[in-house]
Amino acid sequence: MTTSCAPKTLPLIEEAETTLASYWQTIESRCHTNTERVLRAFLNHGLDEMHFSSVTGYAHHDLGRHALDNIMAELAGAEAALVRVQFVSGTHAIGCALKGVLKPSDLLLAITGAPYDTLEGVIGKVRPGQTPSRQSLQAQGVRYAEMDIFADVPPSQRVRWTWTEEETALIQQANALFIQRSRGYSLRPTLSGEELKRLIAQIKQVNPEVVVVVDNCYGEFIDTEEPTQYGADLIAGSLIKNPGGGLAVAGGYIAGKSCYVEQAAEELTVPGVGSEGGYMFDLTRTLVQGLYFAPTVVKEALKSMSLFAAVFEQLGYTVYPTSQGPFNDIIQVIELGDPDKVLQFCKTLQQCSPVGAKLTPIPAVTPGYADPVVMAGGTFIFGSTIELSADAPMRPPYAVYIQGGLVYSHARFALSQILDTLLA
Ligand SMILES: *Cc1c(COP(=O)(O)O)cnc(C)c1O
C-alpha cells in the first residue's frame, strides 16, 4: 500500500468530486432533515440516561425498549415499531413480518420479481438438492405468486405501471403483497420514494384490503420519508445496514400498523408475550446512538458510492447507477469485465479496511449462489454492509457490487489505492 494518493489518480478523484457537488448538496440537505427528525423523535419520547440500562429476565416494562420502539415508529411515521437484537438480521425481521400477516390458504404476491436470495427459505422456494423446510410459508399452506414490475421495461421508464389482466387478478386475490425496494444483487433499479408512493397507491386502488409489506433493506434515511408514510402497512429491515448507523451489533426492525407489528412480535416471541418481553442486553444505548448516526452514515455511504460511480465511469466502465444517479440505495455496481481486475479490486479494498486488512479475499462457493463469490469487507461488525465492503460473483460480466462506507475519507482513500493497482 502506498502512503497517499498517487499523482496520477488524485486528479481523477478531484474531478469526480467537482461533478458531484450539486448532488452532494441534495444529500447533505436530506441528512440535515433526517437528523432533525431523529432528534425530535428522541425529544418526543423523552430519551434519557435511565433508558440505557436494560431490565433483565423477562424484561417486562423495559422503558428503554419501549422508548426505542416508539422512536422508530415516529421515524417511520408508523403506529408502532419493534426494534430487537433478537432478530438475527433483516431476513428474520422480514420473515416474522410475513409470517405474522399470512395464514394458511392466503396468497402472498411478490411484485418486484424474485425476492432477495435469503428469503427463499422463508417463502419455501427449494433449490435442487435442498430439503424443504416444514416452517416455510408454503409448507404451512400459504400460496405464493410472483410478478415483476421491472420486466420488459426500457431503462428510461424503470417501472412497468400497466398490468396484464392476470396480474391485476393476482393483486385482487392477494392477502399480502411484497415489495422489495432495493435492487439487492440484481441489476434492476432501486425504487425511489416517488415510485414507491405511486406503486402503493396504485396497488391499494386495485385491492384496498391487501397488506403491503416492504423489504426496506438499504432504503432507510435515503429519503426523508419511509414507505410507511406512503401507505405501506409494514416495513422491515436490518440493523447492520442503514438504521444501525454502523454501531448496532446485530438485529432488525419492523414498523407499521400496530396490529401487524404485534402479530410479527408474536412470531418473534410467542402469543401472549409479543412485544412486551425480550432482554436488550444493555444495548439500547448503542441502538439509539446508531439511529442518531444513521442519517450521517447514509450520507457518507451515498457520497462514497457516487464517487466510485463517477470515477469508474470516467475510466469507461459500465456502472449502475450511472454518475447521474438516481442513487436510491447504497449499492454501486461496477462492471470490471475481467476476473483478475475483480480480484485486484477486492484485494485492495480489503487492504484498506480498518479490520482484517492483512487478509486476502479469495472466491469461495457460497450457499445460494451458483458461482463462487469473492467478498471483501474488513468491517467492525461482521458482515455489516453499511460499512465499506464489496462482493462479486465470479462470472461474466465480472461485476463488483460495492456498498456502504461509514466514512467518506476512507472510501476515497480505498478508491485511490484501487485505482493505483488497476491503472498500474
Ligand atoms: C440485506 C437484504 C436482505 C436481508 O437482510 P440480512 O440482514 O442480510 O438478513 C433482504 N433484502 C434486501 C433487499 C437486502 O438488501
The ligand as an SDF file (V2000), in Angstrom:
LIG
                    3D

 15 15  0  0  0  0  0  0  0  0999 V2000
  -29.6920   -7.4180    3.0520 C   0  0  0  0  0  0  0  0  0  0  0  0
  -31.0110   -7.6110    2.4540 C   0  0  0  0  0  0  0  0  0  0  0  0
  -31.9240   -8.5140    2.9850 C   0  0  0  0  0  0  0  0  0  0  0  0
  -31.6210   -9.4300    4.1270 C   0  0  0  0  0  0  0  0  0  0  0  0
  -31.0930   -8.7980    5.2170 O   0  0  0  0  0  0  0  0  0  0  0  0
  -29.9940   -9.5230    6.1410 P   0  0  0  0  0  0  0  0  0  0  0  0
  -29.7880   -8.5410    7.2040 O   0  0  0  0  0  0  0  0  0  0  0  0
  -28.7800   -9.7720    5.3040 O   0  0  0  0  0  0  0  0  0  0  0  0
  -30.6170  -10.8010    6.6090 O   0  0  0  0  0  0  0  0  0  0  0  0
  -33.1650   -8.5910    2.3870 C   0  0  0  0  0  0  0  0  0  0  0  0
  -33.4790   -7.8350    1.3240 N   0  0  0  0  0  0  0  0  0  0  0  0
  -32.6240   -6.9650    0.7770 C   0  0  0  0  0  0  0  0  0  0  0  0
  -33.0350   -6.1450   -0.4040 C   0  0  0  0  0  0  0  0  0  0  0  0
  -31.3620   -6.8180    1.3210 C   0  0  0  0  0  0  0  0  0  0  0  0
  -30.5070   -5.9480    0.7740 O   0  0  0  0  0  0  0  0  0  0  0  0
  1  2  1  0
  2  3  1  0
  2 14  2  0
  3  4  1  0
  3 10  2  0
  4  5  1  0
  5  6  1  0
  6  7  2  0
  6  8  1  0
  6  9  1  0
 10 11  1  0
 11 12  2  0
 12 13  1  0
 12 14  1  0
 14 15  1  0
M  END
$$$$
